[in-house]
Amino acid sequence: MDVMSSNARSVASALQADHRISKVHFLGFERNAEMRACPGNMIAFYLDGQKEDAVRFLENLLLIKLVGSFGDCCTIIDLPYTMFAETGADLKCGIADNLLRLSVGLEDAQDIIWDLLSALSIAMPAPSP
C-alpha cells in the first residue's frame, strides 16, 4: 500500500499541474495532517472538457485499464457517469459526465503519468496556432 500511496501522490500532482484537468481530489492534498499522512491511492479528477473528451481519453489509455469496480493492484480507472446515467441518479447526485475515478496501482509512477498525459494529448490536443 505504501508504493500505491506514493504513486498516487506523484500521479495526483502531475494531474493537478496539467491545464486539461480542472480539479483533482486526493486526500494527500487535504489540510488535515492525518489525511495527508495516509492518503491512500484513490484520485478523482475532472477533465476540463465534456463527456466526449472523457470517453476519448479513456479510449486512448494503454497501461491503465477501464473497469466497473475497484480492488486490484494494477492501476484502474472508471467514468462514474456511465454507471448512473440510465437511472437518472447522475442528476440527483451531481455526478458530472467529465469526472473520472482512478485507483493507482503498483506500476512505476512515471509509466502511469505517461499513460495519462499521452491519452490527454490525444483526446484533448492543444489548439493549432
Secondary structure, 3 states (H helix, E strand, C coil): CHHHHHHHHHHHHHHHHCCCEEEEECHHHCCCHHHHHCCCCEEEEEECCCHHHHHHHHHCCCCCEECCCCCCCCCEEECCHHHHHHHCHHHHHCCCCCEEEEECCCCCHHHHHHHHHHHHHHHCCCCCC
